[in-house]
């Protein structure tokens, strides 16, 4: 994950996201650099528009609070039903 963070930091600072620069960032953070992971990351990012991907990710993350709240309520109701069913069964076999 530190390699991805390094690439994101480089992007944010307007620096080239290259093998050499990612290695420098990871090494500066005090981690041992794994060359194969750096190469794999850079190859994966070859045709990726990082700014565009970050923008679409932030749109997903910033879904309206009401929708997130509704999903949480549904989960709570499912848990309550499950607990009630378990209580009913324990009364039968209790």
N, CA, C and O atoms as CSV, one atom per row, in Angstrom:
chain,resi,resn,atom,element,x,y,z
A,1,UNK,N,N,0.808,-1.178,0.000
A,1,UNK,CA,C,0.000,0.000,0.000
A,1,UNK,C,C,0.863,1.258,0.000
A,1,UNK,O,O,0.474,2.293,-0.540
A,2,UNK,N,N,2.021,1.152,0.604
A,2,UNK,CA,C,2.900,2.324,0.658
A,2,UNK,C,C,3.334,2.792,-0.734
A,2,UNK,O,O,3.635,3.969,-0.935
A,3,UNK,N,N,3.362,1.875,-1.679
A,3,UNK,CA,C,3.742,2.233,-3.045
A,3,UNK,C,C,2.635,3.058,-3.711
A,3,UNK,O,O,2.903,4.018,-4.434
A,4,UNK,N,N,1.399,2.662,-3.450
A,4,UNK,CA,C,0.254,3.409,-3.989
A,4,UNK,C,C,0.225,4.797,-3.374
A,4,UNK,O,O,0.020,5.790,-4.072
A,5,UNK,N,N,0.434,4.862,-2.055
A,5,UNK,CA,C,0.462,6.168,-1.397
A,5,UNK,C,C,1.582,7.039,-1.947
A,5,UNK,O,O,1.408,8.244,-2.124
A,6,UNK,N,N,2.720,6.433,-2.214
A,6,UNK,CA,C,3.835,7.180,-2.795
A,6,UNK,C,C,3.471,7.743,-4.157
A,6,UNK,O,O,3.786,8.891,-4.467
A,7,UNK,N,N,2.807,6.933,-4.967
A,7,UNK,CA,C,2.380,7.389,-6.292
A,7,UNK,C,C,1.361,8.518,-6.169
A,7,UNK,O,O,1.411,9.489,-6.923
A,8,UNK,N,N,0.442,8.389,-5.222
A,8,UNK,CA,C,-0.555,9.443,-5.011
A,8,UNK,C,C,0.101,10.737,-4.540
A,8,UNK,O,O,-0.284,11.824,-4.972
A,9,UNK,N,N,1.072,10.626,-3.671
A,9,UNK,CA,C,1.787,11.808,-3.190
A,9,UNK,C,C,2.516,12.494,-4.336
A,9,UNK,O,O,2.459,13.717,-4.470
A,10,UNK,N,N,3.194,11.719,-5.152
A,10,UNK,CA,C,3.888,12.286,-6.305
A,10,UNK,C,C,2.902,12.990,-7.231
A,10,UNK,O,O,3.173,14.091,-7.712
A,11,UNK,N,N,1.768,12.359,-7.478
A,11,UNK,CA,C,0.748,12.958,-8.343
A,11,UNK,C,C,0.262,14.284,-7.756
A,11,UNK,O,O,0.151,15.283,-8.466
A,12,UNK,N,N,-0.026,14.279,-6.455
A,12,UNK,CA,C,-0.525,15.480,-5.776
A,12,UNK,C,C,0.477,16.627,-5.870
A,12,UNK,O,O,0.090,17.789,-5.998
A,13,UNK,N,N,1.747,16.300,-5.808
A,13,UNK,CA,C,2.795,17.317,-5.865
A,13,UNK,C,C,3.165,17.720,-7.288
A,13,UNK,O,O,4.010,18.591,-7.498
A,14,UNK,N,N,2.528,17.082,-8.259
A,14,UNK,CA,C,2.794,17.415,-9.652
A,14,UNK,C,C,4.088,16.822,-10.188
A,14,UNK,O,O,4.606,17.272,-11.210
A,15,UNK,N,N,4.604,15.824,-9.505
A,15,UNK,CA,C,5.839,15.154,-9.935
A,15,UNK,C,C,5.496,13.962,-10.813
A,15,UNK,O,O,4.378,13.447,-10.774
A,16,UNK,N,N,6.455,13.536,-11.591
A,16,UNK,CA,C,6.270,12.365,-12.443
A,16,UNK,C,C,6.158,11.111,-11.579
A,16,UNK,O,O,6.967,10.888,-10.679
A,17,UNK,N,N,5.148,10.303,-11.865
A,17,UNK,CA,C,4.992,9.035,-11.157
A,17,UNK,C,C,5.798,8.002,-11.934
A,17,UNK,O,O,5.299,7.382,-12.873
A,18,UNK,N,N,7.045,7.828,-11.528
A,18,UNK,CA,C,7.964,6.904,-12.198
A,18,UNK,C,C,8.539,5.939,-11.165
A,18,UNK,O,O,8.406,6.147,-9.959
A,19,UNK,N,N,9.178,4.887,-11.658
A,19,UNK,CA,C,9.802,3.913,-10.760
A,19,UNK,C,C,10.789,4.600,-9.827
A,19,UNK,O,O,10.767,4.390,-8.614
A,20,UNK,N,N,11.635,5.406,-10.397
A,20,UNK,CA,C,12.675,6.077,-9.612
A,20,UNK,C,C,12.069,6.951,-8.513
A,20,UNK,O,O,12.526,6.924,-7.370
A,21,UNK,N,N,11.037,7.727,-8.865
A,21,UNK,CA,C,10.440,8.633,-7.885
A,21,UNK,C,C,9.674,7.879,-6.792
A,21,UNK,O,O,9.728,8.260,-5.623
A,22,UNK,N,N,8.970,6.826,-7.164
A,22,UNK,CA,C,8.256,6.033,-6.162
A,22,UNK,C,C,9.253,5.390,-5.209
A,22,UNK,O,O,9.026,5.361,-3.999
A,23,UNK,N,N,10.349,4.876,-5.742
A,23,UNK,CA,C,11.387,4.279,-4.899
A,23,UNK,C,C,11.930,5.299,-3.911
A,23,UNK,O,O,12.142,4.980,-2.742
A,24,UNK,N,N,12.156,6.519,-4.370
A,24,UNK,CA,C,12.667,7.572,-3.497
A,24,UNK,C,C,11.694,7.889,-2.368
A,24,UNK,O,O,12.101,8.059,-1.219
A,25,UNK,N,N,10.409,7.969,-2.698
A,25,UNK,CA,C,9.401,8.297,-1.692
A,25,UNK,C,C,9.317,7.197,-0.640
A,25,UNK,O,O,9.294,7.476,0.559
A,26,UNK,N,N,9.272,5.950,-1.090
A,26,UNK,CA,C,9.171,4.824,-0.159
A,26,UNK,C,C,10.421,4.738,0.715
A,26,UNK,O,O,10.326,4.517,1.922
A,27,UNK,N,N,11.571,4.911,0.112
A,27,UNK,CA,C,12.825,4.874,0.871
A,27,UNK,C,C,12.882,6.023,1.874
A,27,UNK,O,O,13.357,5.846,2.996
A,28,UNK,N,N,12.400,7.197,1.474
A,28,UNK,CA,C,12.407,8.347,2.373
A,28,UNK,C,C,11.493,8.124,3.573
A,28,UNK,O,O,11.705,8.701,4.640
A,29,UNK,N,N,10.485,7.293,3.394
A,29,UNK,CA,C,9.569,6.975,4.492
A,29,UNK,C,C,10.165,5.924,5.429
A,29,UNK,O,O,9.564,5.590,6.451
A,30,UNK,N,N,11.330,5.409,5.088
A,30,UNK,CA,C,12.010,4.456,5.948
A,30,UNK,C,C,11.695,3.005,5.670
A,30,UNK,O,O,12.017,2.133,6.477
A,31,UNK,N,N,11.071,2.736,4.542
A,31,UNK,CA,C,10.734,1.363,4.172
A,31,UNK,C,C,11.758,0.802,3.192
A,31,UNK,O,O,12.374,1.536,2.420
A,32,UNK,N,N,11.922,-0.524,3.242
A,32,UNK,CA,C,12.770,-1.198,2.266
A,32,UNK,C,C,11.982,-1.278,0.961
A,32,UNK,O,O,10.810,-1.655,0.963
A,33,UNK,N,N,12.616,-0.928,-0.138
A,33,UNK,CA,C,11.947,-0.887,-1.436
A,33,UNK,C,C,11.982,-2.254,-2.099
A,33,UNK,O,O,13.037,-2.879,-2.209
A,34,UNK,N,N,10.825,-2.706,-2.535
A,34,UNK,CA,C,10.703,-3.951,-3.291
A,34,UNK,C,C,10.554,-3.565,-4.764
A,34,UNK,O,O,9.494,-3.110,-5.193
A,35,UNK,N,N,11.622,-3.752,-5.522
A,35,UNK,CA,C,11.639,-3.325,-6.928
A,35,UNK,C,C,10.500,-3.931,-7.748
A,35,UNK,O,O,9.936,-3.262,-8.615
A,36,UNK,N,N,10.159,-5.194,-7.479
A,36,UNK,CA,C,9.107,-5.839,-8.268
A,36,UNK,C,C,7.751,-5.189,-8.020
A,36,UNK,O,O,6.948,-5.067,-8.945
A,37,UNK,N,N,7.485,-4.772,-6.783
A,37,UNK,CA,C,6.221,-4.100,-6.484
A,37,UNK,C,C,6.161,-2.729,-7.153
A,37,UNK,O,O,5.110,-2.317,-7.645
A,38,UNK,N,N,7.288,-2.030,-7.169
A,38,UNK,CA,C,7.325,-0.717,-7.812
A,38,UNK,C,C,7.086,-0.872,-9.307
A,38,UNK,O,O,6.294,-0.132,-9.889
A,39,UNK,N,N,7.763,-1.827,-9.930
A,39,UNK,CA,C,7.587,-2.056,-11.372
A,39,UNK,C,C,6.152,-2.436,-11.692
A,39,UNK,O,O,5.584,-1.962,-12.676
A,40,UNK,N,N,5.567,-3.288,-10.863
A,40,UNK,CA,C,4.189,-3.714,-11.076
A,40,UNK,C,C,3.225,-2.529,-10.966
A,40,UNK,O,O,2.307,-2.395,-11.776
A,41,UNK,N,N,3.432,-1.684,-9.978
A,41,UNK,CA,C,2.576,-0.510,-9.809
A,41,UNK,C,C,2.679,0.426,-11.004
A,41,UNK,O,O,1.664,0.875,-11.536
A,42,UNK,N,N,3.888,0.715,-11.419
A,42,UNK,CA,C,4.091,1.645,-12.539
A,42,UNK,C,C,3.488,1.063,-13.815
A,42,UNK,O,O,2.899,1.795,-14.612
A,43,UNK,N,N,3.630,-0.239,-14.013
A,43,UNK,CA,C,3.024,-0.885,-15.186
A,43,UNK,C,C,1.504,-0.794,-15.123
A,43,UNK,O,O,0.850,-0.596,-16.147
A,44,UNK,N,N,0.942,-0.939,-13.924
A,44,UNK,CA,C,-0.509,-0.867,-13.755
A,44,UNK,C,C,-1.042,0.537,-14.002
A,44,UNK,O,O,-2.180,0.708,-14.438
A,45,UNK,N,N,-0.225,1.529,-13.724
A,45,UNK,CA,C,-0.647,2.926,-13.878
A,45,UNK,C,C,-0.327,3.507,-15.251
A,45,UNK,O,O,-0.571,4.688,-15.499
A,46,UNK,N,N,0.217,2.681,-16.142
A,46,UNK,CA,C,0.698,3.156,-17.436
A,46,UNK,C,C,-0.308,4.028,-18.184
A,46,UNK,O,O,0.041,5.138,-18.588
A,47,UNK,N,N,-1.518,3.574,-18.377
A,47,UNK,CA,C,-2.513,4.322,-19.149
A,47,UNK,C,C,-3.643,4.855,-18.272
A,47,UNK,O,O,-4.759,5.059,-18.750
A,48,UNK,N,N,-3.357,5.077,-17.001
A,48,UNK,CA,C,-4.384,5.527,-16.071
A,48,UNK,C,C,-4.263,7.036,-15.854
A,48,UNK,O,O,-3.177,7.559,-15.605
A,49,UNK,N,N,-5.395,7.716,-15.954
A,49,UNK,CA,C,-5.450,9.143,-15.637
A,49,UNK,C,C,-5.776,9.232,-14.148
A,49,UNK,O,O,-6.937,9.127,-13.753
A,50,UNK,N,N,-4.750,9.424,-13.330
A,50,UNK,CA,C,-4.910,9.394,-11.879
A,50,UNK,C,C,-5.908,10.445,-11.413
A,50,UNK,O,O,-6.741,10.164,-10.551
A,51,UNK,N,N,-5.839,11.641,-11.966
A,51,UNK,CA,C,-6.757,12.710,-11.565
A,51,UNK,C,C,-8.207,12.310,-11.817
A,51,UNK,O,O,-9.074,12.537,-10.973
A,52,UNK,N,N,-8.465,11.718,-12.970
A,52,UNK,CA,C,-9.820,11.292,-13.316
A,52,UNK,C,C,-10.289,10.191,-12.372
A,52,UNK,O,O,-11.433,10.211,-11.920
A,53,UNK,N,N,-9.424,9.237,-12.072
A,53,UNK,CA,C,-9.778,8.144,-11.168
A,53,UNK,C,C,-10.060,8.655,-9.764
A,53,UNK,O,O,-10.992,8.188,-9.109
A,54,UNK,N,N,-9.272,9.597,-9.303
A,54,UNK,CA,C,-9.505,10.164,-7.980
A,54,UNK,C,C,-10.823,10.922,-7.930
A,54,UNK,O,O,-11.537,10.879,-6.929
A,55,UNK,N,N,-11.135,11.608,-9.006
A,55,UNK,CA,C,-12.388,12.353,-9.067
A,55,UNK,C,C,-13.580,11.409,-9.007
A,55,UNK,O,O,-14.530,11.657,-8.265
A,56,UNK,N,N,-13.540,10.333,-9.778
A,56,UNK,CA,C,-14.660,9.390,-9.767
A,56,UNK,C,C,-14.749,8.667,-8.426
A,56,UNK,O,O,-15.846,8.339,-7.975
A,57,UNK,N,N,-13.618,8.416,-7.790
A,57,UNK,CA,C,-13.631,7.769,-6.476
A,57,UNK,C,C,-14.223,8.697,-5.429
A,57,UNK,O,O,-14.935,8.242,-4.533
A,58,UNK,N,N,-13.943,9.980,-5.527
A,58,UNK,CA,C,-14.480,10.913,-4.543
A,58,UNK,C,C,-15.978,11.109,-4.745
A,58,UNK,O,O,-16.691,11.398,-3.784
A,59,UNK,N,N,-16.467,10.960,-5.962
A,59,UNK,CA,C,-17.904,11.056,-6.201
A,59,UNK,C,C,-18.629,9.897,-5.540
A,59,UNK,O,O,-19.712,10.071,-4.983
A,60,UNK,N,N,-18.038,8.726,-5.601
A,60,UNK,CA,C,-18.638,7.553,-4.969
A,60,UNK,C,C,-18.600,7.715,-3.451
A,60,UNK,O,O,-19.569,7.399,-2.761
A,61,UNK,N,N,-17.487,8.204,-2.945
A,61,UNK,CA,C,-17.322,8.357,-1.501
A,61,UNK,C,C,-18.226,9.439,-0.937
A,61,UNK,O,O,-18.572,9.404,0.244
A,62,UNK,N,N,-18.610,10.390,-1.757
A,62,UNK,CA,C,-19.432,11.484,-1.259
A,62,UNK,C,C,-20.901,11.308,-1.619
A,62,UNK,O,O,-21.590,12.276,-1.941
A,63,UNK,N,N,-21.374,10.068,-1.563
A,63,UNK,CA,C,-22.788,9.804,-1.820
A,63,UNK,C,C,-23.612,10.550,-0.785
A,63,UNK,O,O,-23.158,10.753,0.342
A,64,UNK,N,N,-24.805,10.957,-1.152
A,64,UNK,CA,C,-25.646,11.699,-0.204
A,64,UNK,C,C,-25.795,10.965,1.121
A,64,UNK,O,O,-25.976,9.748,1.152
A,65,UNK,N,N,-25.718,11.701,2.194
A,65,UNK,CA,C,-25.773,11.112,3.537
A,65,UNK,C,C,-27.062,10.344,3.755
A,65,UNK,O,O,-27.069,9.339,4.465
A,66,UNK,N,N,-28.138,10.792,3.166
A,66,UNK,CA,C,-29.415,10.106,3.319
A,66,UNK,C,C,-29.372,8.696,2.791
A,66,UNK,O,O,-29.925,7.784,3.406
A,67,UNK,N,N,-28.720,8.501,1.656
A,67,UNK,CA,C,-28.627,7.159,1.082
A,67,UNK,C,C,-27.782,6.254,1.958
A,67,UNK,O,O,-28.113,5.084,2.150
A,68,UNK,N,N,-26.701,6.785,2.488
A,68,UNK,CA,C,-25.847,5.998,3.370
A,68,UNK,C,C,-26.613,5.646,4.636
A,68,UNK,O,O,-26.533,4.520,5.127
A,69,UNK,N,N,-27.350,6.609,5.158
A,69,UNK,CA,C,-28.126,6.387,6.378
A,69,UNK,C,C,-29.201,5.328,6.155
A,69,UNK,O,O,-29.439,4.496,7.031
A,70,UNK,N,N,-29.856,5.348,4.985
A,70,UNK,CA,C,-30.880,4.356,4.670
A,70,UNK,C,C,-30.279,2.956,4.650
A,70,UNK,O,O,-30.880,2.009,5.157
A,71,UNK,N,N,-29.096,2.827,4.066
A,71,UNK,CA,C,-28.436,1.519,4.004
A,71,UNK,C,C,-28.100,1.020,5.402
A,71,UNK,O,O,-28.231,-0.170,5.686
A,72,UNK,N,N,-27.668,1.921,6.274
A,72,UNK,CA,C,-27.356,1.532,7.647
A,72,UNK,C,C,-28.611,1.081,8.373
A,72,UNK,O,O,-28.576,0.102,9.119
A,73,UNK,N,N,-29.729,1.786,8.166
A,73,UNK,CA,C,-31.001,1.429,8.808
A,73,UNK,C,C,-31.443,0.029,8.372
A,73,UNK,O,O,-31.911,-0.760,9.194
A,74,UNK,N,N,-31.291,-0.282,7.061
A,74,UNK,CA,C,-31.676,-1.598,6.567
A,74,UNK,C,C,-30.864,-2.686,7.252
A,74,UNK,O,O,-31.400,-3.729,7.627
A,75,UNK,N,N,-29.553,-2.434,7.416
A,75,UNK,CA,C,-28.696,-3.409,8.085
A,75,UNK,C,C,-29.151,-3.616,9.525
A,75,UNK,O,O,-29.188,-4.749,10.006
A,76,UNK,N,N,-29.500,-2.523,10.224
A,76,UNK,CA,C,-29.947,-2.632,11.600
A,76,UNK,C,C,-31.226,-3.450,11.689
A,76,UNK,O,O,-31.367,-4.284,12.583
A,77,UNK,N,N,-32.169,-3.217,10.759
A,77,UNK,CA,C,-33.424,-3.957,10.770
A,77,UNK,C,C,-33.180,-5.443,10.542
A,77,UNK,O,O,-33.818,-6.277,11.184
A,78,UNK,N,N,-32.263,-5.786,9.632
A,78,UNK,CA,C,-31.949,-7.190,9.372
A,78,UNK,C,C,-31.400,-7.842,10.632
A,78,UNK,O,O,-31.772,-8.963,10.978
A,79,UNK,N,N,-30.495,-7.113,11.326
A,79,UNK,CA,C,-29.906,-7.656,12.543
A,79,UNK,C,C,-30.977,-7.854,13.613
A,79,UNK,O,O,-30.977,-8.869,14.309
A,80,UNK,N,N,-31.898,-6.880,13.750
A,80,UNK,CA,C,-32.957,-6.990,14.741
A,80,UNK,C,C,-33.843,-8.192,14.454
A,80,UNK,O,O,-34.199,-8.926,15.376
A,81,UNK,N,N,-34.207,-8.410,13.189
A,81,UNK,CA,C,-35.042,-9.548,12.821
A,81,UNK,C,C,-34.336,-10.857,13.152
A,81,UNK,O,O,-34.950,-11.799,13.654
A,82,UNK,N,N,-33.027,-10.903,12.862
A,82,UNK,CA,C,-32.247,-12.104,13.119
A,82,UNK,C,C,-32.204,-12.380,14.622
A,82,UNK,O,O,-32.352,-13.525,15.047
A,83,UNK,N,N,-32.002,-11.337,15.423
A,83,UNK,CA,C,-31.948,-11.497,16.872
A,83,UNK,C,C,-33.308,-11.957,17.418
A,83,UNK,O,O,-33.375,-12.821,18.292
A,84,UNK,N,N,-34.383,-11.369,16.892
A,84,UNK,CA,C,-35.718,-11.749,17.346
A,84,UNK,C,C,-36.000,-13.208,17.009
A,84,UNK,O,O,-36.587,-13.929,17.816
A,85,UNK,N,N,-35.591,-13.642,15.837
A,85,UNK,CA,C,-35.789,-15.034,15.443
A,85,UNK,C,C,-34.995,-15.961,16.340
A,85,UNK,O,O,-35.479,-17.025,16.726
A,86,UNK,N,N,-33.793,-15.567,16.669
A,86,UNK,CA,C,-32.955,-16.383,17.556
A,86,UNK,C,C,-33.569,-16.474,18.940
A,86,UNK,O,O,-33.521,-17.538,19.558
A,87,UNK,N,N,-34.150,-15.382,19.452
A,87,UNK,CA,C,-34.800,-15.384,20.752
A,87,UNK,C,C,-36.007,-16.323,20.739
A,87,UNK,O,O,-36.238,-17.071,21.689
A,88,UNK,N,N,-36.770,-16.268,19.647
A,88,UNK,CA,C,-37.940,-17.131,19.531
A,88,UNK,C,C,-37.556,-18.605,19.543
A,88,UNK,O,O,-38.232,-19.419,20.171
A,89,UNK,N,N,-36.496,-18.943,18.865
A,89,UNK,CA,C,-36.031,-20.326,18.826
A,89,UNK,C,C,-35.529,-20.776,20.196
A,89,UNK,O,O,-35.743,-21.921,20.593
A,90,UNK,N,N,-34.872,-19.887,20.910
A,90,UNK,CA,C,-34.367,-20.271,22.220
A,90,UNK,C,C,-35.518,-20.533,23.185
A,90,UNK,O,O,-35.395,-21.371,24.078
A,91,UNK,N,N,-36.646,-19.818,23.014
A,91,UNK,CA,C,-37.807,-20.061,23.845
A,91,UNK,C,C,-38.399,-21.442,23.566
A,91,UNK,O,O,-38.896,-22.111,24.471
A,92,UNK,N,N,-38.339,-21.851,22.319
A,92,UNK,CA,C,-38.871,-23.173,21.970
A,92,UNK,C,C,-38.043,-24.310,22.552
A,92,UNK,O,O,-38.578,-25.307,23.037
A,93,UNK,N,N,-36.712,-24.138,22.494
A,93,UNK,CA,C,-35.821,-25.221,22.911
A,93,UNK,C,C,-35.188,-24.972,24.260
A,93,UNK,O,O,-34.367,-25.768,24.717
A,94,UNK,N,N,-35.557,-23.871,24.909
A,94,UNK,CA,C,-34.932,-23.350,26.081
A,94,UNK,C,C,-34.928,-24.083,27.302
A,94,UNK,O,O,-34.383,-23.615,28.301
